[in-house]
Amino acid sequence: MLDLKQRTSQPPASSQPPAGCPLVTSALLTSEPMTRHTTYRIGGPADLFCQPGSFGDLRQALREAHRRDLPFTIIGNGSNLLVSDEGFRGMVIQVAGVFNGIHFQGDHVIVGGGTDLGTLLNQAARRGLFGLPFAVGIPGTVAGAVTMNAGSATRYMGQHVESVRVLDCQTLEIFDLARGELDFQYRRSILDCGRWVVLQIRLQLEEEDPVAIFARIRELLLRRKEVQPLAFPSAGSVFRNPGSLYAGKLIEDAGCKGWREGQAMVSPVHANFIVNLGQATAGHVFRLMARVQEAVWQRSQVRLQPEVRILGRCPEGLQGEGML
């Protein structure tokens, strides 16, 4: 277990904001609909909602949450998030787009945690750097990809991470953590605990011809359009792959493709996607997830675990560890 007390913090964040951090004062919104802040377009209101415009704003928001003794959670683009219909009884802090500087040093890159993955891939490709093919087309932030150790069957984010700079949400101190301290596992890392905000990441990418890189990116985007249901809002893969098995295959074998609950549907294109047909509620998705879990269990004796992160109250019947 990492002992942060033995580490030396950086100087106060107000004097050393991460590169690319705009100095814009943020507002603290009340009863903010989370439908506006997730790719699912689903979710009830957060009691308090903040989009910090600067590093100082982020610390101020955390201090306010501590002062009010409020639960809080940090989100990025909301691309892997399902918010309950009741919303969140606390403060949601959205950091996507705030810490978004990118600095290249040979085949290394220092990138702000709030940077969009697509922006990083495009800028790196122009410089002849690649290495994250699984990230093509994913509408998430770099910090989110590192926290969840996003990846494919053979490549994952942690392979390219050298270190991360984090803000401790409790002490408001800044620490640098090396890759060996991050405990990267399948769709997990030590960062996936809600204690830290990932401010900055140092990556090592792979040198390649830019023409070949962009050709590969186009190929991957076309492939993604063929195998994923991009016409409807979703949160990406709903369940984690259990071991060497594929969740999508297990769901398809259980006959769940096309199943519906209200306006939520198991995609006929990819069985591990539950899409919002237009007016889906979190309740619709929760019930459909529970039905899929039970169907897969009955057929294959495998209990699927959610990959999508769930914010707010989770209903009875849905099993898993992905609750915030």
KEGUNU-614790 format. One record per residue: residue in one letter; x, y, z of N, C-alpha, C in turn. Coordinates in steps of 0.05 Angstrom, whole numbers, padded with zeros to 5 digits, always signed. Layout:
# KEGUNU-614790
AXYZXYZXYZ
...
//
This chain:
# KEGUNU-614790
M+00017-00024+00000+00000+00000+00000+00018+00025+00000
L+00012+00044-00017+00027+00068-00019+00023+00086+00006
D+00045+00094+00019+00043+00112+00042+00049+00140+00033
L+00028+00156+00029+00033+00183+00019+00046+00201+00040
K+00044+00194+00065+00055+00211+00086+00086+00212+00084
Q+00097+00192+00071+00126+00191+00068+00136+00207+00044
R+00117+00218+00029+00125+00232+00005+00125+00262+00010
T+00141+00276-00005+00143+00305-00002+00125+00318-00022
S+00107+00336-00013+00089+00349-00032+00103+00371-00047
Q+00092+00378-00070+00102+00400-00086+00093+00426-00073
P+00104+00449-00082+00095+00475-00072+00065+00478-00077
P+00052+00497-00063+00023+00501-00066+00015+00503-00094
A-00008+00490-00101-00017+00489-00129-00023+00517-00139
S-00031+00535-00122-00038+00562-00132-00014+00576-00144
S+00010+00568-00136+00034+00580-00148+00045+00564-00170
Q+00036+00539-00173+00047+00522-00195+00024+00507-00208
P+00006+00521-00223-00015+00507-00237-00004+00491-00260
P-00016+00469-00267-00007+00453-00289-00008+00469-00315
A+00009+00461-00335+00009+00475-00360-00018+00473-00374
G-00026+00496-00386-00051+00496-00402-00076+00501-00385
C-00073+00509-00360-00096+00513-00342-00106+00542-00345
P-00130+00547-00356-00140+00573-00360-00148+00586-00333
L-00143+00612-00330-00150+00626-00306-00178+00638-00308
V-00198+00620-00305-00226+00629-00307-00240+00620-00282
T-00254+00638-00269-00268+00631-00244-00293+00615-00251
S-00297+00593-00236-00319+00575-00241-00343+00582-00223
A-00366+00574-00231-00391+00577-00215-00398+00550-00202
L-00410+00552-00179-00420+00528-00165-00450+00527-00171
L-00458+00507-00187-00486+00505-00195-00501+00486-00176
T-00527+00492-00172-00544+00475-00156-00563+00459-00173
S-00570+00435-00164-00589+00418-00178-00583+00417-00208
E-00558+00411-00215-00550+00411-00243-00556+00383-00255
P-00572+00383-00277-00579+00357-00290-00554+00344-00301
M-00549+00319-00293-00525+00305-00303-00529+00294-00331
T-00553+00296-00342-00557+00290-00370-00540+00307-00388
R-00532+00330-00378-00516+00349-00394-00486+00342-00393
H-00479+00324-00376-00450+00319-00371-00441+00290-00374
T-00458+00274-00387-00450+00246-00392-00457+00240-00422
T-00441+00222-00433-00446+00213-00461-00472+00197-00462
Y-00481+00186-00440-00506+00170-00439-00531+00188-00442
R-00527+00214-00435-00550+00233-00434-00572+00223-00414
I-00562+00212-00392-00580+00200-00372-00571+00210-00345
G-00590+00215-00327-00582+00220-00299-00597+00243-00286
G-00603+00240-00261-00616+00262-00245-00596+00283-00238
P-00604+00302-00221-00587+00326-00215-00567+00320-00193
A-00544+00334-00195-00525+00335-00173-00533+00358-00155
D-00532+00354-00129-00539+00376-00111-00522+00400-00117
L-00496+00396-00121-00477+00417-00128-00460+00408-00151
F-00453+00426-00169-00438+00418-00193-00418+00440-00198
C-00393+00433-00204-00372+00452-00209-00355+00444-00232
Q-00350+00463-00251-00330+00459-00272-00308+00479-00267
P-00287+00472-00252-00266+00491-00244-00252+00502-00269
G-00248+00528-00269-00235+00540-00291-00205+00543-00287
S-00196+00536-00263-00167+00538-00257-00160+00518-00235
F-00135+00516-00230-00125+00498-00209-00135+00509-00182
G-00134+00535-00179-00144+00547-00154-00174+00542-00150
D-00190+00542-00172-00218+00536-00170-00223+00508-00160
L-00206+00489-00170-00209+00461-00162-00204+00458-00132
R-00183+00470-00122-00177+00469-00093-00200+00482-00077
Q-00210+00504-00087-00231+00518-00073-00256+00501-00072
A-00263+00487-00094-00286+00470-00094-00283+00447-00074
L-00259+00435-00072-00254+00414-00053-00256+00424-00024
R-00245+00448-00020-00247+00460+00007-00277+00464+00015
E-00293+00473-00005-00321+00478+00000-00335+00451+00007
A-00329+00430-00008-00340+00404-00002-00333+00395+00026
H-00308+00399+00034-00299+00392+00061-00314+00409+00082
R-00316+00435+00076-00329+00453+00096-00357+00445+00101
R-00371+00437+00080-00400+00429+00082-00403+00399+00089
D-00381+00385+00092-00381+00356+00098-00398+00342+00077
L-00393+00348+00051-00408+00336+00029-00393+00314+00016
P-00407+00292+00008-00394+00273-00010-00388+00287-00036
F-00366+00279-00049-00360+00291-00075-00348+00270-00093
T-00349+00275-00119-00336+00257-00138-00324+00274-00161
I-00303+00264-00172-00289+00278-00194-00296+00262-00220
I-00305+00276-00241-00310+00263-00267-00295+00278-00289
G-00292+00264-00311-00280+00275-00335-00301+00283-00355
N-00301+00269-00378-00321+00274-00399-00348+00260-00394
G-00349+00244-00373-00373+00229-00368-00379+00207-00389
S-00358+00197-00401-00361+00178-00423-00363+00149-00413
N-00358+00144-00388-00361+00118-00376-00377+00119-00351
L-00398+00136-00351-00413+00142-00327-00443+00139-00331
L-00455+00125-00312-00484+00123-00311-00494+00135-00284
V-00509+00156-00285-00519+00170-00261-00547+00162-00256
S-00553+00155-00231-00580+00146-00224-00600+00168-00229
D-00626+00160-00231-00647+00180-00236-00651+00199-00213
E-00644+00190-00189-00645+00208-00165-00623+00228-00165
G-00602+00224-00181-00580+00242-00181-00560+00236-00160
F-00544+00255-00152-00522+00252-00132-00525+00271-00110
R-00527+00261-00085-00530+00278-00062-00503+00287-00052
G-00491+00306-00066-00465+00316-00060-00455+00334-00082
M-00429+00337-00085-00417+00354-00104-00403+00338-00126
V-00409+00345-00151-00395+00333-00174-00376+00355-00185
I-00351+00347-00188-00331+00366-00199-00321+00354-00225
Q-00326+00369-00247-00318+00359-00274-00293+00374-00283
V-00272+00359-00287-00246+00371-00293-00238+00369-00323
A-00255+00357-00339-00249+00354-00368-00244+00381-00380
G-00223+00384-00395-00218+00409-00410-00203+00430-00394
V-00199+00425-00368-00185+00445-00352-00155+00441-00354
F-00145+00419-00345-00116+00413-00346-00110+00399-00372
N-00106+00415-00393-00104+00403-00420-00080+00412-00435
G-00058+00419-00422-00034+00425-00437-00020+00399-00446
I-00006+00401-00469+00009+00379-00480+00037+00389-00487
H+00057+00375-00477+00085+00382-00482+00101+00358-00490
F+00114+00359-00514+00128+00336-00525+00158+00339-00519
Q+00170+00317-00512+00199+00315-00508+00209+00289-00521
G+00216+00291-00547+00223+00267-00562+00200+00248-00563
D+00204+00223-00554+00182+00204-00555+00166+00204-00528
H+00172+00224-00511+00157+00227-00487+00138+00250-00489
V+00116+00249-00474+00096+00271-00474+00086+00275-00446
I+00084+00300-00438+00072+00308-00413+00045+00320-00420
V+00024+00309-00409-00003+00317-00418-00021+00321-00394
G-00037+00342-00395-00056+00348-00374-00077+00327-00372
G-00086+00320-00348-00105+00299-00344-00132+00304-00358
G-00140+00330-00361-00166+00336-00373-00165+00337-00403
T-00143+00331-00415-00140+00331-00444-00157+00309-00457
D-00170+00316-00478-00185+00296-00493-00166+00276-00507
L-00173+00250-00505-00156+00230-00517-00151+00234-00547
G-00172+00242-00561-00170+00247-00590-00150+00270-00596
T-00150+00291-00579-00131+00313-00583-00103+00303-00580
L-00098+00287-00559-00071+00276-00555-00062+00259-00578
L-00080+00241-00588-00073+00223-00610-00066+00239-00635
N-00082+00259-00641-00077+00274-00666-00051+00290-00665
Q-00046+00303-00642-00022+00319-00640+00003+00301-00639
A+00000+00278-00626+00023+00259-00626+00028+00248-00654
A+00007+00242-00669+00010+00231-00695+00024+00250-00714
R+00019+00276-00711+00032+00295-00728+00062+00296-00723
R+00070+00287-00699+00098+00287-00692+00111+00259-00695
G+00095+00241-00708+00106+00214-00712+00106+00197-00688
L+00087+00200-00669+00085+00185-00645+00059+00171-00643
F+00059+00145-00636+00035+00129-00634+00039+00110-00610
G+00020+00092-00606+00023+00073-00584-00003+00068-00569
L-00024+00083-00575-00049+00079-00561-00072+00074-00581
P-00069+00053-00597-00089+00048-00618-00117+00043-00607
F-00119+00031-00582-00144+00025-00570-00160+00051-00564
A-00146+00073-00562-00159+00098-00554-00172+00113-00578
V-00168+00104-00602-00179+00117-00626-00210+00118-00624
G-00221+00142-00624-00250+00145-00624-00262+00145-00597
I-00247+00140-00575-00258+00140-00548-00262+00169-00539
P-00286+00177-00530-00291+00205-00523-00285+00211-00494
G-00262+00202-00484-00255+00206-00456-00231+00223-00453
T-00223+00228-00428-00199+00244-00422-00175+00225-00417
V-00152+00237-00418-00127+00221-00413-00127+00211-00384
A-00136+00228-00365-00136+00220-00337-00155+00196-00333
G-00179+00197-00347-00197+00175-00344-00186+00149-00355
A-00172+00151-00378-00160+00127-00390-00139+00115-00372
V-00123+00133-00358-00102+00123-00340-00115+00111-00315
T-00134+00125-00304-00147+00115-00279-00159+00088-00283
M-00174+00084-00305-00187+00058-00311-00169+00039-00326
N-00144+00047-00331-00126+00031-00347-00139+00020-00372
A-00150+00039-00388-00164+00032-00412-00146+00017-00431
G-00158+00000-00447-00142-00015-00466-00158-00036-00482
S-00143-00052-00496-00155-00074-00512-00145-00100-00500
A-00148-00121-00516-00140-00147-00506-00109-00149-00503
T-00095-00133-00519-00065-00136-00519-00051-00110-00510
R-00064-00087-00512-00051-00062-00505-00068-00047-00484
Y-00054-00033-00466-00069-00018-00446-00053+00007-00438
M-00067+00025-00426-00055+00052-00420-00031+00050-00402
G-00032+00033-00382-00010+00032-00363+00017+00025-00375
Q+00017+00012-00398+00042+00005-00411+00058+00029-00419
H+00044+00052-00423+00058+00076-00433+00061+00097-00411
V+00051+00093-00388+00052+00113-00366+00079+00110-00352
E+00093+00133-00349+00118+00133-00334+00113+00144-00306
S+00096+00164-00304+00089+00175-00278+00064+00192-00280
V+00051+00198-00258+00028+00216-00258+00032+00236-00235
R+00021+00259-00239+00020+00279-00217-00009+00281-00208
V-00013+00278-00182-00040+00278-00171-00044+00298-00149
L-00069+00306-00145-00076+00323-00122-00092+00305-00103
D-00083+00305-00078-00097+00290-00057-00122+00306-00049
C-00145+00294-00053-00170+00308-00048-00175+00315-00019
Q-00161+00301-00001-00164+00306+00027-00145+00326+00038
T-00119+00323+00031-00098+00341+00042-00093+00365+00024
L-00102+00363-00002-00098+00383-00022-00068+00387-00029
E-00053+00366-00024-00024+00366-00032-00021+00352-00058
I+00002+00358-00072+00008+00347-00098+00030+00326-00095
F+00027+00304-00109+00048+00283-00108+00053+00272-00136
D+00077+00264-00141+00084+00249-00165+00086+00219-00158
L+00071+00203-00174+00071+00174-00169+00083+00160-00194
A+00102+00143-00190+00115+00128-00211+00097+00105-00220
R+00101+00095-00244+00085+00073-00254+00084+00049-00235
G+00106+00042-00223+00106+00020-00205+00089+00023-00180
E+00081+00047-00174+00064+00053-00151+00034+00053-00158
L+00028+00051-00184+00000+00055-00193-00016+00029-00194
D-00002+00006-00192-00016-00020-00190-00036-00024-00213
F-00026-00021-00237-00044-00025-00261-00053-00054-00263
Q-00079-00057-00265-00092-00083-00270-00113-00080-00291
Y-00126-00101-00298-00147-00100-00318-00169-00080-00309
R-00171-00058-00324-00191-00037-00320-00190-00026-00291
R-00166-00026-00280-00162-00015-00253-00135-00003-00250
S-00133+00014-00230-00107+00024-00220-00111+00034-00191
I-00090+00041-00178-00093+00052-00151-00107+00079-00151
L-00108+00091-00175-00121+00117-00177-00152+00115-00176
D-00162+00091-00180-00191+00086-00182-00203+00083-00154
C-00199+00103-00138-00210+00101-00110-00223+00127-00102
G-00222+00148-00119-00235+00173-00112-00219+00191-00094
R-00195+00183-00087-00179+00199-00069-00163+00221-00082
W-00156+00216-00108-00138+00234-00122-00150+00245-00147
V-00142+00269-00154-00147+00281-00181-00122+00278-00197
V-00124+00266-00220-00100+00263-00238-00097+00289-00253
L-00076+00304-00247-00071+00330-00260-00054+00327-00285
Q-00034+00310-00285-00015+00309-00306-00004+00281-00309
I+00002+00273-00333+00013+00246-00338+00037+00248-00356
R+00057+00233-00350+00081+00231-00368+00080+00203-00381
L+00079+00204-00408+00076+00180-00424+00101+00176-00442
Q+00107+00151-00449+00126+00146-00470+00111+00132-00493
L+00112+00144-00517+00099+00133-00540+00119+00121-00559
E+00110+00112-00582+00127+00098-00601+00130+00114-00627
E+00155+00116-00637+00160+00131-00661+00152+00115-00686
E+00139+00129-00704+00129+00116-00729+00125+00138-00750
D+00123+00130-00775+00118+00149-00796+00090+00161-00794
P+00088+00188-00794+00062+00201-00790+00041+00192-00811
V+00049+00188-00836+00031+00178-00856+00019+00151-00849
A+00037+00134-00839+00028+00107-00831+00009+00109-00807
I+00016+00127-00789-00001+00130-00764-00029+00139-00772
F-00032+00159-00789-00058+00169-00796-00074+00148-00812
A-00060+00133-00828-00073+00111-00842-00084+00090-00823
R-00069+00085-00802-00078+00066-00781-00101+00077-00766
I-00100+00103-00759-00122+00116-00745-00148+00114-00761
R-00146+00120-00787-00170+00119-00804-00181+00091-00805
E-00163+00071-00807-00172+00043-00808-00186+00036-00782
L-00176+00044-00759-00188+00038-00734-00215+00052-00730
L-00217+00077-00740-00242+00091-00738-00264+00077-00755
L-00256+00068-00779-00275+00054-00796-00284+00028-00783
R-00265+00014-00771-00271-00011-00757-00290-00006-00734
R-00285+00015-00719-00302+00022-00696-00330+00027-00704
K-00334+00041-00727-00360+00047-00737-00375+00022-00745
E-00360+00002-00753-00373-00024-00762-00381-00041-00738
V-00367-00040-00716-00372-00059-00695-00384-00046-00670
Q-00387-00020-00669-00398-00007-00646-00422+00010-00653
P-00442+00012-00636-00467+00027-00642-00464+00056-00636
L-00452+00071-00655-00446+00099-00651-00470+00117-00657
A-00492+00107-00667-00515+00124-00674-00531+00132-00649
F-00527+00119-00627-00543+00125-00603-00524+00131-00579
P-00533+00147-00560-00517+00153-00537-00512+00127-00521
S-00488+00125-00510-00481+00102-00493-00458+00110-00475
A-00450+00091-00458-00427+00095-00441-00405+00075-00448
G-00404+00066-00473-00384+00046-00481-00391+00019-00470
S-00371+00002-00465-00376-00025-00455-00389-00024-00428
V-00410-00039-00424-00425-00039-00399-00412-00058-00379
F-00402-00081-00388-00391-00101-00370-00361-00106-00376
R-00347-00113-00356-00319-00120-00359-00317-00148-00371
N-00295-00153-00386-00290-00180-00396-00281-00197-00372
P-00294-00220-00368-00286-00237-00345-00263-00255-00353
G-00239-00249-00343-00216-00265-00350-00210-00265-00379
S-00207-00288-00391-00200-00291-00419-00225-00291-00437
L-00249-00289-00425-00274-00290-00440-00282-00261-00447
Y-00300-00259-00467-00309-00233-00475-00339-00229-00467
A-00344-00207-00453-00371-00202-00443-00391-00201-00466
G-00383-00188-00488-00402-00186-00511-00410-00213-00522
K-00391-00231-00523-00397-00258-00533-00415-00273-00514
L-00410-00270-00488-00427-00283-00468-00456-00273-00469
I-00458-00247-00473-00485-00234-00474-00499-00243-00499
E-00485-00243-00522-00497-00252-00547-00505-00281-00545
D-00488-00298-00534-00495-00327-00532-00519-00331-00514
A-00524-00313-00495-00547-00315-00477-00572-00305-00490
G-00570-00295-00515-00594-00287-00530-00604-00259-00523
C-00586-00242-00512-00595-00216-00502-00596-00194-00523
K-00583-00197-00546-00583-00176-00566-00611-00167-00572
G-00615-00140-00572-00641-00129-00579-00660-00127-00555
W-00653-00138-00532-00670-00136-00508-00674-00107-00501
R-00698-00100-00491-00705-00072-00484-00718-00071-00457
E-00712-00048-00444-00727-00039-00421-00733-00010-00426
G-00758-00003-00431-00764+00024-00438-00749+00033-00462
Q-00733+00055-00460-00718+00066-00482-00688+00057-00481
A-00682+00037-00465-00655+00026-00464-00655-00001-00478
M-00634-00006-00494-00633-00030-00511-00605-00041-00511
V-00603-00068-00509-00578-00082-00515-00574-00080-00545
S-00552-00068-00552-00548-00062-00581-00546-00087-00598
P-00560-00088-00621-00557-00110-00640-00530-00110-00653
V-00516-00087-00652-00490-00085-00665-00468-00097-00647
H-00469-00090-00622-00449-00100-00602-00463-00106-00576
A-00464-00131-00567-00480-00138-00545-00471-00127-00518
N-00446-00117-00516-00437-00106-00491-00442-00075-00490
F-00459-00065-00508-00467-00037-00507-00497-00037-00501
I-00505-00021-00481-00533-00015-00477-00537+00014-00485
V-00554+00019-00505-00556+00046-00517-00581+00060-00507
N-00580+00086-00508-00603+00103-00502-00617+00110-00528
L-00641+00099-00532-00656+00103-00557-00668+00131-00558
G-00666+00147-00537-00675+00174-00538-00685+00185-00511
Q-00701+00169-00497-00712+00177-00471-00707+00156-00449
A-00685+00142-00451-00679+00122-00431-00673+00135-00404
T-00681+00122-00383-00674+00130-00356-00653+00111-00345
A-00641+00119-00322-00622+00101-00309-00636+00076-00300
G-00661+00079-00292-00676+00056-00283-00679+00035-00306
H-00684+00045-00330-00686+00027-00353-00659+00012-00356
V-00637+00026-00355-00611+00014-00359-00605-00006-00336
F-00610+00002-00311-00605-00015-00289-00620-00042-00292
R-00646-00040-00298-00662-00065-00301-00651-00082-00324
L-00643-00070-00345-00633-00085-00368-00606-00098-00361
M-00589-00084-00346-00564-00095-00337-00568-00119-00319
A-00587-00117-00301-00593-00139-00283-00604-00163-00298
R-00621-00159-00318-00631-00181-00334-00609-00195-00350
V-00590-00179-00361-00568-00190-00376-00550-00206-00357
Q-00544-00195-00333-00528-00210-00314-00540-00237-00308
E-00566-00237-00303-00579-00262-00296-00579-00282-00319
A-00584-00272-00344-00584-00289-00367-00557-00302-00372
V-00536-00286-00369-00509-00297-00373-00502-00317-00351
W-00511-00311-00327-00505-00330-00305-00520-00356-00310
Q-00545-00355-00318-00560-00380-00323-00548-00396-00345
R-00537-00383-00366-00526-00399-00389-00498-00407-00384
S-00481-00389-00373-00452-00394-00372-00440-00396-00344
Q-00456-00391-00324-00446-00391-00296-00423-00371-00293
V-00426-00348-00306-00407-00326-00304-00423-00302-00294
R-00413-00289-00273-00426-00265-00262-00412-00241-00273
L-00424-00227-00292-00412-00204-00304-00411-00181-00284
Q-00389-00166-00285-00386-00142-00268-00387-00117-00284
P-00400-00096-00275-00402-00071-00290-00374-00059-00296
E-00371-00050-00320-00348-00033-00327-00356-00004-00325
V-00381+00002-00332-00390+00029-00330-00391+00037-00301
R-00383+00062-00295-00383+00072-00268-00410+00083-00261
I-00421+00076-00237-00448+00083-00229-00446+00103-00207
L-00459+00126-00211-00459+00148-00192-00487+00151-00181
G-00489+00150-00154-00515+00153-00142-00525+00126-00132
R-00550+00125-00124-00561+00100-00112-00565+00079-00133
C-00555+00055-00127-00557+00032-00145-00581+00015-00135
P-00599+00007-00153-00622-00008-00145-00615-00037-00137
E-00633-00049-00122-00629-00077-00115-00631-00094-00141
G-00617-00116-00141-00618-00134-00164-00594-00131-00182
L-00581-00108-00183-00557-00104-00199-00532-00109-00182
Q-00515-00127-00191-00492-00134-00175-00466-00123-00188
G-00447-00115-00172-00422-00105-00183-00407-00088-00164
E-00383-00080-00173-00365-00064-00157-00362-00035-00167
G-00375-00028-00189-00370-00003-00202-00387+00020-00192
M-00393+00020-00166-00411+00041-00155-00394+00063-00142
L-00403+00088-00147-00389+00111-00135-00405+00122-00112
//
